[in-house]
Amino acid sequence: MQIRGFYEFGHTLDVLDADSHGFSPADVAHVDRFWAYGDMHDSSAGFVLRLRDGRRAYAEFLHWHGFEQDEDFRIDVEMLEVDEVPSTPLREPIDPAAPWPPGGWSDETLHLDRLLAYGRGD
């Protein structure tokens, strides 16, 4: 079973709320595709989400691992057109010289959909 993106998606679902982002985890029907990257200092990921009402959104997650410092993370969201896939990050990348998205897009999202269903109690 694939676990890439699992940690980041769990945090994303925990933070998403309708007031701040325009939809909540309960509104997410499916993860269409994602990318994920992590090292000793930070982790980041982006998720193209299909919402239950037919809209699509892109949620981008960035987490700085604090070790002995305060940890910090943020989630940015943008609404997408029907077939749109983001071609640039929503914020300045950690390494602007690195290819984006790190590791490329993956359409293998069954593990993320299972996490989504588990969180909803499906």
HUSUL-V656748 format. One record per residue. N is the residue number from 1. RES is the residue in one letter. OMEGA is omega in whole degrees, -180 to 180 (999 if undefined). Layout:
BEGIN
n;res;omega
N;RES;OMEGA
N;RES;OMEGA
END
This chain:
BEGIN
n;res;omega
1;M;179
2;Q;177
3;I;-179
4;R;179
5;G;-176
6;F;180
7;Y;-177
8;E;-180
9;F;177
10;G;176
11;H;180
12;T;179
13;L;-179
14;D;-174
15;V;-178
16;L;170
17;D;-173
18;A;-178
19;D;-178
20;S;-169
21;H;179
22;G;176
23;F;180
24;S;177
25;P;180
26;A;180
27;D;-176
28;V;180
29;A;-171
30;H;170
31;V;-179
32;D;180
33;R;-179
34;F;167
35;W;179
36;A;179
37;Y;175
38;G;173
39;D;-177
40;M;-172
41;H;-177
42;D;172
43;S;-180
44;S;-180
45;A;175
46;G;-175
47;F;172
48;V;-172
49;L;172
50;R;-179
51;L;-177
52;R;-179
53;D;177
54;G;178
55;R;175
56;R;-179
57;A;174
58;Y;177
59;A;-179
60;E;-174
61;F;174
62;L;-178
63;H;174
64;W;179
65;H;-171
66;G;-173
67;F;180
68;E;178
69;Q;175
70;D;174
71;E;178
72;D;173
73;F;177
74;R;177
75;I;175
76;D;-178
77;V;170
78;E;177
79;M;-176
80;L;170
81;E;-173
82;V;-177
83;D;-175
84;E;172
85;V;-179
86;P;180
87;S;177
88;T;179
89;P;178
90;L;178
91;R;179
92;E;180
93;P;179
94;I;178
95;D;-177
96;P;180
97;A;-178
98;A;177
99;P;179
100;W;-6
101;P;180
102;P;179
103;G;178
104;G;180
105;W;173
106;S;175
107;D;-180
108;E;-171
109;T;-177
110;L;-180
111;H;178
112;L;176
113;D;177
114;R;177
115;L;178
116;L;-180
117;A;179
118;Y;180
119;G;178
120;R;-177
121;G;179
122;D;999
END
